């Protein structure tokens, strides 16, 4: 079941096309990464989903209901441009945003306490927002986004301003939400975090959807036919090349602090991994063998770099 359905979304600003017939769905309970370089159209897309902007064409459906102010109560949206009231106290701020989204006071307070405890904000609850550090203000913004327990959470650059410790806390929170069945959409340039957390991605550039689907399927479709091999003793690479299974073999560094001799192999088309393993095993003991899949950052660059557009 899809909690978010985007169909044919198009938006123009004067002579600039911000979105060009964008269509994709987000499955309920998934964690979807929205990727794209600056100016790709991501913010415009998120604003249309949240009924802040109106599209020129296309539709957005949220849990089976057309996007509207009413449907927005199902969404918790944190924009990249933060919007807190500097002179309000932390807990008053959080409760205020929760009530605006239709939350009930007793339940909002319970949820607020849970998140404030997770982010170590209990001692700051009566402080004014302007008295907090940038990182703690970010925490308040996140809690205010989540306090009404939305079914769909949309976070735009949520890791901005966070040190590694608080970034890990945010990842912990995202996993907790996911375990409870919440659908999460992350727009971020933090590729390692997206790769670790998300199950799906949608990649936009120049207003067009270039890539969409499960990360595992996308990586498999972009495989390089490279193999990573670690053996206990040094191999004769010429002997391996003479097998006719390998097009190229180069020594490389071992991974994950493994001992041994590491190599990157590029196998020939139609060569089978089992046959390559047999050819290597003739020379010595194999410690590690895997297909090298591209990272999400590699895939992003291949689609979004100026060279890719040429």
N, C-alpha and C positions, 0 to 999 in steps of 0.2 A: 504494500500500500504506500502511496506517495503522500507525504504531508504537504509538499510544495510542488506545484506544477507551473512551469513557465513556458508559454507558447507564443512564438513569433514576436517577441518583444522588440520594439523599435522606438528609438528616441532620438530626436534631432535638436541641436542647439544652433539656431541660425543655419550656417552652411556646414556645420560639423555634425557627423553622425556618431552619437555616443554609443548607441546599441543598434545592431543591424540584424534583425530577424533571429534573435536569440531564443533557443528552446532547449530546456532540459528539466529533469525532475529530480527531486531529493526524496529518497525513501525514508519513511518514518523509522526512527530509531537509529539512523546512520549518522556519521560524522563526515561532513562534506567540506572539502577545502576549495575556496574560490580563489583562483590564482590569476595573475596577470600583471604586467608591468604598470608603472604609473601612467595614468591617462587611458587605461585600457577600456574603461566603462564599468568597473566593478562598483564604485560608489553610486553611480546612476542606477545600476541594477538594484542595489540594496535599498535605495530610497524609493524606487517604484514598488518593490515588494512591501515596504512599510507605508505605502500610500502618502509619502512625503512629496513625491513627484507623480505626475500622470504621464503614461506612455502615449506616443503617437499612434501606436498599433500594438496588437497582441494582448494577451491576458495573463493574469497571475491568479492562481487558485491556492488557497491555504486551507488544508484539511477539508477539501471539497467545497469551500465557500469562496466566492470572488473576493479578492483583496479589497479591504475597506477599513475604516476606522474601527468598526465592530470586530472584524476578523483579527485586527491587530492585537487584541487582548490575548490571543494565542501566542503572540511573539514577544520575545525579549530581545530588544535591539540595542547594541552599544555601538554608536558611530565612532569613526576615527577621531572626529573633532568632539572632544569631551564636553559635556554640558551639565556641570554641577553649579549650585548656588554657593558662592564662596562664604557667605555670612551665615548660612544655615548650619546647625549642628549635624553631625554625622548621622545619628539614628533618626533625626527628624527628616533628613534628606531622603534616606532609604524608604522610610514609611510613606512619605509623600508620593514618591514615584510608584510605589506598590499600590497605593490607593487609586492613583490615576489610571492604573491598568485594571482596576476592578477587583483587587484583592481585598480580603476581609481582615480587619485589624488584628484579631487574635492570632490568626494563622500567619499573617505577615510578620508578626513579632517573633514567632517561633522560628520561622525560616531565617529571618535576619540574624537571630542569635546564633544559629548553626553556622552561617557563612562568616559572621564576624569572628567567631571562635576559630574557624579554619584559617582565616587570614590574620589572626592575632590583632584584631582591631577592638576588642572589648575595652581596653584601657582608654581608647580614643573616642568612645561613643558620644561623649558630651562636648568634644572639641569642635570648633568650627572648621569647615572644610579648608579654608585658606591657611589654617595653621598646620596642616598636614604636609608631609613630603609628597613629591610627585608620584612616587610609587604607591603610597597609601591612598592618595586621591584616586588612583587607578583602581585600587581594590574597592573603594566605595562605589565607583561607577559600575564595576562588575556586579557587586551585590545588589545595587539598585536595579540593574537589568534583570536579575534572576529572582528577586524576592517574591514576585507574584506567581512563581512556578510555571513559566510558559512551556507550551509543548514544543515550540520551535525557538531556539536560541541562536541569534545572529551576532557574531562578534567581529568587528572590523579592527584589525591590527591590535588584538588584545595583549600581545606580549610587549608592546611598545612601552618603554619606561620601566620595565621589570628587570631586576638582576636575576642571575641563574636560580637562586633559591626561591624567589617569588614566582619565577617562570615555572618551576617544578610544582609549586603549590597550585598554580592555575591549571597545569596539566592534570594534577590530581583531582581538581574540582570538575574538569571536563569529563574525566573518566567516571566520576561519581554520578554526574548527570546522565551520562550514557547508560550506566548500569540501571538507572531508574526509568529508562525508556525515552528520555528526552532526545529530540533531534537537534543536532548542532551544526551550524554553518560557520566556518572560520574563513575570514579573508585576511591573509597574512603573507609577508615576504620571508617569514621564518621557515624556510624549506625543511630543515631537520625536524622541527616540531610538527609541521603538517604531515610529513612522511611517517612520523611515529604515531600520531594520534588518529589521522583520518583514514577512513575506509574508501572514500570516493573523492574525486576532484572534478572541477569544471575549470577549464583554462580559457580565458578571454583575452583577445588582443585586438586593438582597433575596432572595438565594438562587436567583433564576431566571436562566436564560440568555436574554438579550434579543437578542443579535446574534452571528453566527458566520459566518466565510467569508473569502475573499480580500479584502484591503484595497482593491484596485483595483475589485472588483465592488461592495463596500459603498459606496465613494465615488461610483461611477457611479449607484447606486440612490438616493443622497441628494443628487444634484446640485441646484443652486439655480436653474438656467436663467440664471445670470449669466455675462456675458462680460467679459473684460478686454481693453481695446483701447488701443494707443498709436499715435498718428499724429505725423507730423513737424510739422504745423501745426495750429492750433486749429480745431475743427469747429464748424459750426452745429448745435447739438443739436436745435433746433426743426425744422430740415430733416430730420434723422434721424428724429425722432419722427413727422413727417408721412409718412414712408415706410410706416407701418402695421406695421412689423416689430418695432419696439422699444416696450416699455411704459414704460420709464424709462431715463434716461441722466443720470449725474452725474459731474463731474470727480473724479479721485482722484490719488494720488501714483503716480509711475512706479515700476516694480519693477526690482530688480537694477541700480540706478544708470543705467537707460536715460535717454537724452535724449528730449525730445518732450513731447506732451500726452497724458495718460492719462485714461481713462474707464472706468467700470463701467456696463455695459448690462444691462438685464433684458429678454430677448427675449420676444415674445408666443408663446403656445402655437402649435405647428405651424410657426413661422417657421424657415427653414433658414439655417444659418450662411453658406452660399454667397451667398444673396440679401442677407444683412446686409453681407457683405464688399463686394458690388457697390455697395450703397447708400453705404457709407463711402468706397469708392475714388473715387466721383464727386467727392468734396470734397478729396481729397488722398492723399498717400502713407501707406500703412500700415506701421508698423514692427514691431508685435507684435499678435497676436490669439490668444486662447485661451479655452476654457471654464473658468470658475472652479469647481473642485471643493472641497467642504468639507474642512477639515483633520480629522485624527483627533480632535483636541481638541474641535472643533465638534460632531462626532458624539457623542463621549463625553458632553459637557455636555447635548446634546439628550435623551439617554436617562437620565442619572444625576442631573440637577439636581432639586431639590425641585419646581420649576415643572413639569418633565416628568412627575413622579409625580402631580401634582394632577389 
